[in-house]
Amino acid sequence: MFEKNLTKKMQDVVLEGRVSAKEVCREIKKPYSTLLRELNPFDTHAKLGAETMFEIVKATHNVSILEFMARELGYTLMPVDSAEPARPRKSRTSERVRRQAATM
């Protein structure tokens, strides 16, 4: 069920968004008819790929699908503050290895 909901939400982003579906197709370099088939949740022969979904998000500037996915997985989606440079995240593994090395 999640898959159909996801495809339907992507279909809504493209067909009901501020950027026309034809413009989205031009930006992602995909034929209009192909994209509409991929966005049809009831078409079992055409699937929307992750790369295409990412290109649609970039073309439409609509992150509601990412918010939906995050919420379904128990997360929240927050924008990165562009004024603050990205800091590398410490992984649990590297911290554990450092602690083990310190005890040797």
MIKERO-617306 format. One line per 4 residues: number of its first residue (from 1); their letters; for each residue z, x, y of N, C-alpha, C. Coordinates in steps of 0.05 Angstrom, whole numbers, padded with zeros to 5 digits, always signed. Example, Ala and Ser with C-alpha at 12.3 -4.5 7.8 and 13.67 -1.06 7.14 Angstrom:
<nodes>
1> AS> +00156,+00264,-00114,+00156,+00246,-00090,+00156,+00264,-00066 ~ +00142,+00257,-00045,+00143,+00273,-00021,+00157,+00258,+00001 .
</nodes>
This chain:
<nodes>
1> MFEK> +00000,+00016,-00024,+00000,+00000,+00000,+00000,+00017,+00025 ~ +00015,+00039,+00024,+00016,+00057,+00047,-00012,+00067,+00055 ~ -00029,+00073,+00035,-00056,+00083,+00040,-00073,+00062,+00056 ~ -00071,+00037,+00047,-00086,+00016,+00061,-00076,+00011,+00089 .
5> NLTK> -00049,+00012,+00093,-00038,+00010,+00120,-00047,+00032,+00138 ~ -00048,+00056,+00127,-00056,+00080,+00142,-00085,+00077,+00151 ~ -00102,+00069,+00132,-00131,+00066,+00138,-00135,+00044,+00159 ~ -00120,+00022,+00155,-00123,-00001,+00174,-00114,+00008,+00202 .
9> KMQD> -00092,+00023,+00204,-00083,+00033,+00230,-00103,+00052,+00243 ~ -00116,+00068,+00227,-00137,+00086,+00238,-00161,+00069,+00247 ~ -00168,+00049,+00232,-00189,+00031,+00240,-00183,+00018,+00267 ~ -00159,+00009,+00271,-00150,-00003,+00296,-00152,+00017,+00319 .
13> VVLE> -00144,+00042,+00314,-00145,+00063,+00334,-00174,+00067,+00344 ~ -00192,+00067,+00326,-00220,+00072,+00333,-00233,+00047,+00345 ~ -00229,+00024,+00333,-00244,+00000,+00342,-00231,-00014,+00366 ~ -00205,-00010,+00370,-00191,-00024,+00391,-00180,-00005,+00412 .
17> GRVS> -00187,+00020,+00411,-00176,+00040,+00429,-00190,+00041,+00456 ~ -00179,+00059,+00473,-00190,+00062,+00500,-00217,+00077,+00499 ~ -00221,+00094,+00479,-00246,+00108,+00475,-00263,+00092,+00456 ~ -00288,+00086,+00463,-00305,+00070,+00446,-00310,+00083,+00419 .
21> AKEV> -00315,+00067,+00399,-00320,+00078,+00372,-00345,+00096,+00373 ~ -00365,+00088,+00388,-00389,+00105,+00390,-00383,+00132,+00402 ~ -00366,+00133,+00422,-00358,+00158,+00435,-00342,+00175,+00415 ~ -00325,+00163,+00400,-00309,+00177,+00380,-00329,+00190,+00360 .
25> CREI> -00349,+00175,+00351,-00368,+00186,+00332,-00383,+00209,+00344 ~ -00391,+00208,+00369,-00404,+00230,+00382,-00386,+00255,+00382 ~ -00361,+00251,+00389,-00343,+00273,+00392,-00337,+00287,+00365 ~ -00334,+00270,+00344,-00328,+00282,+00318,-00353,+00288,+00301 .
29> KKPY> -00376,+00282,+00313,-00402,+00289,+00301,-00405,+00276,+00273 ~ -00401,+00249,+00273,-00403,+00234,+00248,-00419,+00209,+00255 ~ -00438,+00201,+00238,-00453,+00177,+00243,-00434,+00152,+00244 ~ -00441,+00134,+00262,-00425,+00110,+00267,-00421,+00094,+00241 .
33> STLL> -00443,+00090,+00226,-00441,+00073,+00201,-00423,+00087,+00180 ~ -00424,+00114,+00179,-00408,+00129,+00160,-00378,+00126,+00167 ~ -00372,+00129,+00193,-00344,+00127,+00201,-00333,+00099,+00197 ~ -00349,+00079,+00202,-00339,+00051,+00198,-00334,+00046,+00168 .
37> RELN> -00350,+00057,+00151,-00345,+00054,+00122,-00319,+00068,+00114 ~ -00315,+00093,+00125,-00291,+00108,+00118,-00266,+00094,+00129 ~ -00269,+00080,+00151,-00246,+00066,+00163,-00241,+00038,+00151 ~ -00258,+00029,+00134,-00255,+00003,+00121,-00235,+00005,+00098 .
41> PFDT> -00212,-00007,+00100,-00192,-00005,+00079,-00200,-00018,+00053 ~ -00221,-00035,+00053,-00230,-00049,+00029,-00254,-00036,+00016 ~ -00265,-00015,+00028,-00288,-00001,+00017,-00277,+00021,-00002 ~ -00280,+00017,-00028,-00269,+00035,-00047,-00286,+00060,-00052 .
45> HAKL> -00310,+00060,-00041,-00329,+00082,-00045,-00329,+00103,-00023 ~ -00316,+00097,-00001,-00315,+00116,+00022,-00286,+00119,+00030 ~ -00278,+00144,+00033,-00251,+00150,+00040,-00250,+00166,+00066 ~ -00230,+00161,+00082,-00225,+00176,+00106,-00210,+00202,+00100 .
49> GAET> -00222,+00224,+00106,-00210,+00250,+00100,-00190,+00258,+00122 ~ -00172,+00276,+00114,-00152,+00286,+00133,-00164,+00300,+00157 ~ -00185,+00315,+00152,-00199,+00330,+00174,-00210,+00310,+00194 ~ -00223,+00289,+00184,-00235,+00268,+00202,-00213,+00254,+00217 .
53> MFEI> -00191,+00248,+00203,-00169,+00234,+00216,-00158,+00251,+00239 ~ -00155,+00277,+00234,-00145,+00295,+00255,-00165,+00296,+00279 ~ -00191,+00297,+00273,-00211,+00297,+00295,-00210,+00271,+00311 ~ -00205,+00249,+00298,-00203,+00223,+00312,-00178,+00223,+00330 .
57> VKAT> -00156,+00233,+00320,-00132,+00235,+00337,-00137,+00252,+00362 ~ -00151,+00274,+00358,-00157,+00291,+00381,-00177,+00278,+00400 ~ -00197,+00264,+00390,-00217,+00251,+00406,-00206,+00227,+00422 ~ -00187,+00212,+00409,-00176,+00188,+00422,-00151,+00194,+00438 .
61> HNVS> -00138,+00217,+00433,-00112,+00223,+00445,-00091,+00202,+00438 ~ -00094,+00190,+00415,-00076,+00169,+00406,-00061,+00179,+00382 ~ -00035,+00184,+00385,-00019,+00195,+00364,-00003,+00174,+00349 ~ -00009,+00149,+00353,+00006,+00127,+00339,+00004,+00130,+00309 .
65> ILEF> -00018,+00140,+00299,-00020,+00143,+00270,-00001,+00165,+00260 ~ +00002,+00186,+00276,+00021,+00207,+00269,+00050,+00197,+00270 ~ +00055,+00180,+00290,+00082,+00168,+00292,+00087,+00150,+00268 ~ +00067,+00135,+00260,+00070,+00118,+00236,+00076,+00135,+00211 .
69> MARE> +00061,+00156,+00207,+00064,+00173,+00184,+00092,+00186,+00184 ~ +00100,+00196,+00207,+00127,+00208,+00210,+00149,+00188,+00203 ~ +00146,+00164,+00214,+00167,+00143,+00209,+00168,+00136,+00180 ~ +00145,+00134,+00167,+00144,+00127,+00138,+00158,+00148,+00121 .
73> LGYT> +00157,+00173,+00131,+00169,+00195,+00116,+00198,+00201,+00125 ~ +00208,+00185,+00144,+00236,+00189,+00153,+00239,+00209,+00176 ~ +00217,+00214,+00191,+00218,+00233,+00213,+00211,+00219,+00239 ~ +00215,+00234,+00260,+00205,+00225,+00286,+00186,+00245,+00297 .
77> LMPV> +00168,+00236,+00314,+00148,+00254,+00325,+00154,+00258,+00355 ~ +00156,+00283,+00363,+00163,+00289,+00391,+00143,+00309,+00401 ~ +00133,+00305,+00426,+00115,+00325,+00438,+00129,+00351,+00444 ~ +00114,+00373,+00442,+00124,+00399,+00449,+00123,+00401,+00479 .
81> DSAE> +00145,+00410,+00491,+00145,+00414,+00520,+00126,+00437,+00527 ~ +00105,+00432,+00541,+00084,+00452,+00546,+00095,+00474,+00564 ~ +00117,+00470,+00579,+00128,+00490,+00596,+00144,+00511,+00581 ~ +00153,+00503,+00557,+00170,+00521,+00541,+00153,+00534,+00519 .
85> PARP> +00152,+00560,+00518,+00136,+00573,+00497,+00147,+00567,+00469 ~ +00129,+00565,+00450,+00138,+00560,+00422,+00154,+00583,+00411 ~ +00176,+00577,+00399,+00192,+00598,+00386,+00188,+00597,+00356 ~ +00187,+00620,+00343,+00184,+00619,+00314,+00209,+00607,+00302 .
89> RKSR> +00204,+00590,+00282,+00227,+00578,+00267,+00237,+00597,+00246 ~ +00263,+00597,+00243,+00275,+00613,+00222,+00275,+00596,+00197 ~ +00266,+00607,+00176,+00266,+00592,+00151,+00292,+00598,+00137 ~ +00300,+00579,+00120,+00325,+00582,+00105,+00323,+00606,+00086 .
93> TSER> +00299,+00610,+00076,+00295,+00632,+00057,+00300,+00659,+00070 ~ +00288,+00663,+00094,+00291,+00689,+00107,+00320,+00694,+00115 ~ +00335,+00673,+00123,+00363,+00676,+00130,+00379,+00684,+00105 ~ +00373,+00671,+00082,+00387,+00677,+00057,+00381,+00705,+00048 .
97> VRRQ> +00356,+00714,+00051,+00349,+00742,+00043,+00364,+00761,+00061 ~ +00366,+00756,+00087,+00380,+00774,+00105,+00409,+00776,+00098 ~ +00422,+00753,+00091,+00450,+00753,+00083,+00454,+00769,+00057 ~ +00436,+00766,+00038,+00438,+00780,+00013,+00434,+00810,+00018 .
101> AATM> +00416,+00818,+00035,+00411,+00846,+00041,+00435,+00858,+00055 ~ +00449,+00842,+00071,+00472,+00853,+00086,+00495,+00858,+00067 ~ +00496,+00845,+00045,+00518,+00848,+00026,+00513,+00871,+00006 ~ +00489,+00882,+00006,+00482,+00904,-00013,+00491,+00931,-00002 .
</nodes>
